[in-house]
Amino acid sequence: MIKIIKADGSSEKEFLTSVRERSNNKNKDVTAIVSEIIDNVRQNGDKAVRDYTIKFDGKAPDYFEVPKEEIEKSLTQCDPDFISTLKKAAKNISDFHARQKQQSWLTTKENGVVMGQRVRGLERVGLYVPGGTAAYPSSVLMNAIPAKIAGVKELIMVTPPLKDGRANPDIMAAAFIAGVDRVFLMGGAQAVAALAYGTETVPKVDKIVGPGNIFVATAKKLLYGNVDIDMIAGPSEILVLADETANPKFLAADLMSQAEHDRLASAILVTTSEKTANETVSELSRQMEYLSRKDIIEESLTNYGVIIICDDMEKALAMANELAPEHLEVCCNNPMEYIGKIDNAGSVFLGNYSPEPLGDYFAGPNHVLPTSGTARFFSPLSVDSFVKKSSFIYYTDEALRADKDDIVRFAETEGLTAHANSIKVRYE
């Protein structure tokens, strides 16, 4: 069960080090396997993808690409209440991300110089969506909606078929609502390779986004450079800051909401109250008994969960900023006073009624977040993730003449005489 540590400067740091290193405990053979799959798909295209689909999923679908009418038909195959929920969530996600959109701009100077920046969506983006028991329609919305707002011209989704070779109707419904253009029934590293290189059936994309298992994540990592990717995601994590006013019942529930993701998931409570810490442990034991993923939760909390008791909130905040968690909840009296002090976190949830699942599914901010401490320098998935920017410059003869000596001086100082010559020849 979860441990309780009193912060003393060393005990908590030893534990936090083990949390950071857990992402490295991966099968070293995976890279070799994935490299072989990528190479096979690059050379043999659809045939390789079909062979791997039969090998890993049990059966190849009747068709790779799902007909548009089948995607739309999924709306009638799902629970009507779930379709209503999807639409409400899509609206919230759209409203939030629409505020992120940037415009191209241009500026002029008195000497006739014109400069600016052109902002436009990527040509084609690939979205990977897990299938089977790990089918997450919410991930479709979170990845596809910002891409469409950014102006991506074509959004291609790949997702593994069900055991009977059909598409998951919940995933298809989310794809239709989010505006996905084309859907292909394929999964694993072979689907990622198909997106990166293109096959006879699957078009080559410029960027690949979306979650997946270790084989999918490794494929994305190996293919980065050939295509862009969103990020290398590690195991999920949550850190909850709590004072004596927090409700241990809520705290336990929120810690387990992340622990159930994965046996490597990390759930950490940092509190200034020993009473809150002890009561949260009791609540964890009580609530865990009626949860379907109890075994995963228990292993996750035992290995990578901890409750750390700090002397004051300033030390608790410093610890949170050092860990830079994917999700950070602030369950304290007047939580808004802390928002300006939290510098390193993927997404921040303020107050007792802003639990992490609110962000996972519904509120609007993106749930694709930096993990493993990378929130120190990475940001959540956003509209910016799907655009490219180009600058442009226009100088007149007179404007360049005025600056030519400085440019030549720079070039000659760096020993790049051809650069200098490019300026000089215009004024000889």
C-alpha positions as CSV (number, residue, x, y, z in Angstrom):
1,M,0.0,0.0,0.0
2,I,1.0,3.6,-0.4
3,K,3.8,4.9,1.8
4,I,3.8,8.0,4.1
5,I,7.1,10.0,4.2
6,K,7.9,13.1,6.3
7,A,9.9,15.5,4.2
8,D,13.4,15.7,5.6
9,G,15.4,16.7,2.6
10,S,16.5,13.2,1.7
11,S,13.7,10.6,2.1
12,E,11.4,12.3,-0.4
13,K,14.2,13.0,-2.9
14,E,15.1,9.3,-2.9
15,F,11.5,8.4,-3.7
16,L,11.1,11.1,-6.4
17,T,14.3,9.8,-8.1
18,S,12.8,6.3,-8.3
19,V,9.7,7.9,-9.9
20,R,11.7,9.7,-12.5
21,E,13.6,6.5,-13.4
22,R,10.6,4.3,-13.7
23,S,10.1,5.2,-17.4
24,N,13.5,3.7,-18.2
25,N,12.4,0.2,-16.9
26,K,11.4,-0.9,-20.4
27,N,12.1,-3.9,-22.5
28,K,15.3,-3.2,-24.4
29,D,14.2,-5.7,-27.0
30,V,11.3,-3.4,-28.0
31,T,13.5,-1.1,-30.1
32,A,14.9,-4.0,-32.2
33,I,11.4,-5.4,-32.8
34,V,9.9,-2.0,-33.8
35,S,12.9,-1.2,-36.0
36,E,12.3,-4.4,-38.0
37,I,8.5,-3.6,-38.3
38,I,9.3,-0.1,-39.5
39,D,11.7,-1.4,-42.1
40,N,9.3,-4.0,-43.4
41,V,6.5,-1.5,-43.8
42,R,8.8,0.9,-45.5
43,Q,9.7,-1.7,-48.1
44,N,6.5,-3.7,-48.4
45,G,3.7,-1.2,-47.6
46,D,0.2,-2.6,-47.3
47,K,1.3,-6.3,-47.4
48,A,3.5,-5.8,-44.3
49,V,0.7,-4.0,-42.5
50,R,-1.8,-6.7,-43.3
51,D,0.6,-9.5,-42.2
52,Y,1.2,-7.7,-38.9
53,T,-2.5,-7.1,-38.4
54,I,-3.2,-10.8,-38.7
55,K,-0.3,-11.6,-36.4
56,F,-1.1,-9.2,-33.6
57,D,-4.8,-8.6,-33.9
58,G,-5.9,-12.1,-35.0
59,K,-7.7,-11.1,-38.2
60,A,-7.2,-8.5,-41.0
61,P,-10.3,-6.3,-41.7
62,D,-12.2,-6.7,-44.9
63,Y,-10.9,-3.2,-45.8
64,F,-8.2,-0.9,-44.5
65,E,-10.1,2.3,-45.0
66,V,-13.4,2.7,-43.3
67,P,-16.1,4.0,-45.8
68,K,-17.4,7.5,-44.8
69,E,-20.9,6.1,-44.6
70,E,-19.7,3.6,-42.0
71,I,-18.2,6.3,-39.9
72,E,-21.4,8.3,-39.9
73,K,-23.5,5.2,-39.3
74,S,-21.6,4.7,-36.0
75,L,-23.7,7.6,-34.5
76,T,-26.7,5.3,-34.6
77,Q,-24.8,2.3,-33.2
78,C,-23.8,4.0,-29.9
79,D,-25.7,4.9,-26.8
80,P,-27.6,8.1,-27.6
81,D,-26.6,9.6,-24.3
82,F,-23.0,8.9,-25.0
83,I,-23.3,10.7,-28.3
84,S,-24.8,13.7,-26.5
85,T,-21.8,13.6,-24.1
86,L,-19.3,13.5,-26.9
87,K,-20.9,16.5,-28.5
88,K,-20.9,18.5,-25.3
89,A,-17.3,17.7,-24.7
90,A,-16.4,18.5,-28.3
91,K,-18.0,22.0,-27.9
92,N,-16.0,22.7,-24.7
93,I,-12.8,21.5,-26.3
94,S,-13.4,23.6,-29.4
95,D,-14.3,26.7,-27.3
96,F,-11.0,26.4,-25.4
97,H,-8.7,25.7,-28.3
98,A,-10.2,28.4,-30.6
99,R,-8.7,31.0,-28.3
100,Q,-5.2,29.6,-29.1
101,K,-5.3,30.2,-32.8
102,Q,-2.7,32.7,-34.1
103,Q,-2.9,34.9,-37.2
104,S,-0.3,35.7,-39.8
105,W,1.1,39.2,-39.4
106,L,3.0,41.8,-41.4
107,T,4.7,45.0,-40.4
108,T,6.2,47.9,-42.5
109,K,8.9,50.4,-41.7
110,E,9.4,53.9,-43.0
111,N,12.3,52.9,-45.2
112,G,10.1,50.5,-47.2
113,V,11.1,47.3,-45.4
114,V,8.3,44.7,-45.1
115,M,8.6,41.8,-42.7
116,G,6.1,39.3,-41.3
117,Q,5.2,35.8,-40.4
118,R,2.8,33.4,-42.2
119,V,1.0,30.9,-40.0
120,R,-0.9,28.0,-41.5
121,G,-2.0,24.5,-40.6
122,L,0.0,21.4,-41.6
123,E,-0.9,19.7,-44.8
124,R,-1.7,16.2,-43.4
125,V,-1.6,14.8,-39.9
126,G,-1.9,11.2,-38.6
127,L,-3.8,10.4,-35.4
128,Y,-3.1,7.1,-33.7
129,V,-6.0,5.9,-31.5
130,P,-5.7,2.7,-29.4
131,G,-8.4,0.1,-29.8
132,G,-9.7,-2.9,-27.9
133,T,-9.9,-2.5,-24.1
134,A,-7.9,0.7,-24.3
135,A,-10.2,2.5,-26.7
136,Y,-10.4,6.1,-25.7
137,P,-12.9,8.3,-27.7
138,S,-11.8,11.2,-25.5
139,S,-8.3,11.0,-27.2
140,V,-9.9,11.4,-30.6
141,L,-11.5,14.7,-29.6
142,M,-8.4,16.0,-27.8
143,N,-6.2,15.4,-30.8
144,A,-8.5,16.0,-33.7
145,I,-10.3,19.2,-32.7
146,P,-7.1,21.4,-32.2
147,A,-5.8,20.0,-35.5
148,K,-8.9,21.1,-37.4
149,I,-9.0,24.5,-35.7
150,A,-5.3,25.0,-36.7
151,G,-6.3,24.4,-40.3
152,V,-4.9,21.0,-41.0
153,K,-6.0,20.1,-44.5
154,E,-6.4,16.4,-44.0
155,L,-6.6,14.5,-40.8
156,I,-5.9,10.7,-41.1
157,M,-6.8,8.4,-38.2
158,V,-5.5,4.9,-37.6
159,T,-7.0,2.5,-35.0
160,P,-6.8,-1.2,-34.6
161,P,-9.8,-3.3,-35.6
162,L,-11.8,-5.3,-33.1
163,K,-11.4,-9.0,-33.0
164,D,-14.1,-9.4,-35.6
165,G,-12.3,-7.1,-38.0
166,R,-14.8,-4.2,-37.5
167,A,-14.2,-0.7,-36.2
168,N,-15.0,0.3,-32.7
169,P,-18.2,2.3,-33.0
170,D,-17.4,4.7,-30.1
171,I,-14.1,5.6,-31.7
172,M,-15.8,6.1,-35.1
173,A,-18.5,8.3,-33.6
174,A,-15.9,10.5,-31.9
175,A,-14.0,10.7,-35.2
176,F,-17.1,11.8,-37.0
177,I,-17.9,14.5,-34.4
178,A,-14.3,15.8,-34.3
179,G,-14.1,16.1,-38.1
180,V,-11.6,13.3,-38.9
181,D,-11.3,13.1,-42.7
182,R,-10.2,9.4,-43.2
183,V,-10.0,6.4,-41.0
184,F,-7.8,3.3,-41.5
185,L,-8.2,0.0,-39.5
186,M,-4.7,-0.8,-38.4
187,G,-2.7,-0.4,-35.2
188,G,0.6,-0.9,-33.5
189,A,4.1,0.1,-34.8
190,Q,3.1,-0.9,-38.3
191,A,0.3,1.7,-38.4
192,V,2.7,4.4,-37.3
193,A,5.2,3.3,-39.9
194,A,2.5,3.4,-42.6
195,L,1.6,7.0,-41.6
196,A,5.3,8.0,-41.7
197,Y,6.3,6.5,-45.0
198,G,2.9,6.1,-46.8
199,T,1.8,2.9,-48.4
200,E,-0.3,2.0,-51.5
201,T,-3.4,2.8,-49.3
202,V,-2.3,5.1,-46.5
203,P,-1.1,8.6,-47.4
204,K,2.2,9.9,-45.9
205,V,1.6,12.4,-43.2
206,D,3.7,15.3,-41.8
207,K,3.1,14.7,-38.2
208,I,1.8,11.8,-36.0
209,V,0.0,12.4,-32.7
210,G,-1.9,10.2,-30.3
211,P,-1.3,7.8,-27.4
212,G,-0.3,4.1,-27.7
213,N,1.5,1.3,-26.0
214,I,5.3,0.9,-25.8
215,F,5.5,-0.3,-29.4
216,V,3.6,2.7,-30.7
217,A,5.6,5.1,-28.5
218,T,8.9,3.5,-29.7
219,A,7.8,3.7,-33.3
220,K,7.0,7.4,-33.0
221,K,10.4,8.0,-31.3
222,L,12.3,6.2,-34.0
223,L,10.4,7.9,-36.9
224,Y,10.9,11.4,-35.5
225,G,12.7,13.4,-38.1
226,N,11.1,11.6,-40.9
227,V,7.9,13.1,-39.5
228,D,7.1,15.3,-36.6
229,I,5.5,13.8,-33.5
230,D,3.6,15.3,-30.5
231,M,5.7,14.0,-27.6
232,I,7.2,10.9,-26.1
233,A,4.7,10.2,-23.3
234,G,5.7,8.3,-20.2
235,P,3.5,6.6,-17.6
236,S,0.7,8.8,-16.3
237,E,1.2,10.8,-13.1
238,I,-0.7,13.0,-10.6
239,L,0.5,15.2,-7.7
240,V,-2.1,16.5,-5.3
241,L,-1.3,19.4,-3.0
242,A,-3.6,19.4,0.1
243,D,-3.9,21.3,3.4
244,E,-5.9,20.5,6.4
245,T,-9.1,21.7,4.7
246,A,-9.0,19.0,2.0
247,N,-11.4,16.1,2.0
248,P,-9.5,12.7,2.3
249,K,-12.3,11.0,0.5
250,F,-11.8,13.2,-2.6
251,L,-8.0,12.9,-2.3
252,A,-8.0,9.1,-2.3
253,A,-10.4,9.0,-5.3
254,D,-8.3,11.4,-7.3
255,L,-5.0,9.5,-6.6
256,M,-6.6,6.3,-7.8
257,S,-8.0,7.9,-10.9
258,Q,-4.4,8.0,-12.2
259,A,-3.1,4.9,-10.5
260,E,-5.6,2.8,-12.5
261,H,-4.0,3.8,-15.8
262,D,-0.9,1.7,-15.5
263,R,1.2,-0.3,-13.1
264,L,3.9,2.3,-13.7
265,A,1.6,5.2,-13.0
266,S,2.6,7.5,-10.2
267,A,0.2,9.1,-7.7
268,I,1.6,11.5,-5.1
269,L,-0.1,13.4,-2.3
270,V,1.9,16.3,-0.8
271,T,0.2,17.7,2.3
272,T,0.9,19.9,5.3
273,S,-1.5,17.8,7.5
274,E,-0.5,14.5,9.1
275,K,-4.2,13.9,9.9
276,T,-5.1,14.4,6.2
277,A,-2.4,11.9,5.2
278,N,-3.6,9.2,7.6
279,E,-7.2,9.6,6.7
280,T,-6.4,9.4,3.0
281,V,-4.6,6.1,3.5
282,S,-7.8,4.7,5.1
283,E,-9.9,6.0,2.2
284,L,-7.6,4.4,-0.3
285,S,-8.1,1.0,1.3
286,R,-11.9,1.5,1.6
287,Q,-12.5,2.8,-1.9
288,M,-10.1,0.4,-3.7
289,E,-12.2,-2.6,-2.8
290,Y,-15.1,-1.7,-5.2
291,L,-13.0,-0.6,-8.2
292,S,-12.6,-2.8,-11.2
293,R,-8.9,-2.2,-11.7
294,K,-8.0,-2.8,-8.0
295,D,-4.9,-4.9,-8.8
296,I,-3.4,-2.3,-11.0
297,I,-4.2,0.5,-8.6
298,E,-2.7,-1.4,-5.6
299,E,0.6,-2.2,-7.5
300,S,0.9,1.3,-8.8
301,L,0.4,2.9,-5.3
302,T,2.8,0.4,-3.7
303,N,5.6,1.0,-6.1
304,Y,5.2,4.6,-7.3
305,G,2.7,6.1,-4.9
306,V,3.6,8.2,-1.8
307,I,2.2,10.7,0.7
308,I,4.7,13.3,1.7
309,I,4.1,15.5,4.7
310,C,5.7,18.9,4.5
311,D,6.1,21.6,7.2
312,D,4.4,24.3,5.1
313,M,2.9,25.0,1.7
314,E,5.9,26.8,0.4
315,K,8.0,23.6,0.7
316,A,5.1,21.6,-0.8
317,L,5.0,24.0,-3.8
318,A,8.8,23.8,-4.2
319,M,8.5,20.0,-4.4
320,A,5.7,20.2,-6.9
321,N,7.8,22.5,-9.2
322,E,10.8,20.2,-8.9
323,L,8.7,17.1,-9.9
324,A,6.9,19.0,-12.7
325,P,4.0,16.6,-12.8
326,E,1.6,15.8,-15.7
327,H,-1.4,16.6,-13.6
328,L,-1.4,18.9,-10.5
329,E,-4.4,19.3,-8.2
330,V,-4.5,22.0,-5.6
331,C,-7.0,21.0,-2.9
332,C,-6.4,23.8,-0.5
333,N,-8.2,26.7,1.1
334,N,-8.3,29.5,-1.5
335,P,-6.5,27.5,-4.3
336,M,-6.4,30.5,-6.6
337,E,-3.6,32.1,-4.5
338,Y,-1.2,29.4,-5.6
339,I,-1.7,29.5,-9.4
340,G,1.1,32.1,-9.8
341,K,3.5,30.0,-7.8
342,I,3.1,26.8,-9.9
343,D,5.6,27.0,-12.7
344,N,6.1,23.4,-13.7
345,A,2.9,21.3,-14.4
346,G,1.2,20.0,-17.5
347,S,-2.3,21.0,-16.3
348,V,-3.4,22.5,-13.0
349,F,-6.7,21.7,-11.3
350,L,-7.8,24.2,-8.7
351,G,-10.1,23.4,-5.8
352,N,-12.0,20.4,-4.4
353,Y,-14.4,20.3,-7.3
354,S,-11.9,20.3,-10.2
355,P,-10.8,16.6,-10.2
356,E,-8.4,15.4,-12.9
357,P,-11.0,13.4,-14.8
358,L,-12.8,16.7,-15.5
359,G,-9.8,17.7,-17.6
360,D,-9.4,14.2,-19.1
361,Y,-12.9,14.3,-20.7
362,F,-14.9,17.4,-20.6
363,A,-13.8,20.8,-19.4
364,G,-11.9,21.9,-22.6
365,P,-8.2,22.1,-21.9
366,N,-6.2,19.4,-23.6
367,H,-5.5,16.1,-21.8
368,V,-2.3,15.3,-23.9
369,L,0.2,16.5,-21.4
370,P,4.0,16.4,-20.8
371,T,5.1,13.6,-18.5
372,S,8.2,12.4,-16.6
373,G,9.2,15.9,-15.5
374,T,9.2,17.3,-19.1
375,A,6.6,19.9,-18.0
376,R,9.7,22.0,-17.1
377,F,10.1,22.7,-20.8
378,F,7.2,21.1,-22.8
379,S,3.6,22.3,-23.1
380,P,0.3,20.5,-23.5
381,L,-0.9,19.6,-27.0
382,S,-2.5,22.7,-28.6
383,V,-3.4,24.4,-31.8
384,D,0.2,25.5,-32.0
385,S,1.1,21.8,-32.3
386,F,-0.5,21.6,-35.7
387,V,0.8,24.8,-37.4
388,K,4.0,25.8,-39.1
389,K,5.3,29.3,-39.4
390,S,7.4,31.0,-42.0
391,S,8.9,34.5,-41.8
392,F,9.3,36.7,-44.9
393,I,11.5,39.8,-45.6
394,Y,11.4,42.5,-48.2
395,Y,14.1,45.1,-48.4
396,T,14.4,48.0,-50.8
397,D,17.7,48.9,-52.5
398,E,18.0,51.9,-50.1
399,A,17.3,49.9,-47.0
400,L,19.9,47.2,-47.8
401,R,22.5,49.9,-48.8
402,A,22.1,51.4,-45.3
403,D,22.7,48.1,-43.6
404,K,25.2,46.5,-45.9
405,D,28.4,47.4,-44.0
406,D,27.0,45.8,-40.8
407,I,26.0,42.7,-42.6
408,V,29.4,42.3,-44.3
409,R,31.1,42.9,-41.0
410,F,29.1,40.0,-39.4
411,A,29.9,37.7,-42.3
412,E,33.6,38.4,-42.4
413,T,33.9,38.1,-38.6
414,E,32.4,34.6,-38.9
415,G,34.8,33.8,-41.8
416,L,31.9,33.3,-44.3
417,T,33.2,35.3,-47.2
418,A,30.6,34.1,-49.7
419,H,27.9,35.5,-47.4
420,A,29.8,38.9,-47.4
421,N,30.2,38.7,-51.2
422,S,26.4,38.2,-51.6
423,I,26.0,41.7,-50.2
424,K,29.1,43.3,-51.8
425,V,28.3,42.4,-55.4
426,R,25.1,44.5,-55.2
427,Y,27.1,47.7,-54.6
428,E,30.3,47.3,-56.5
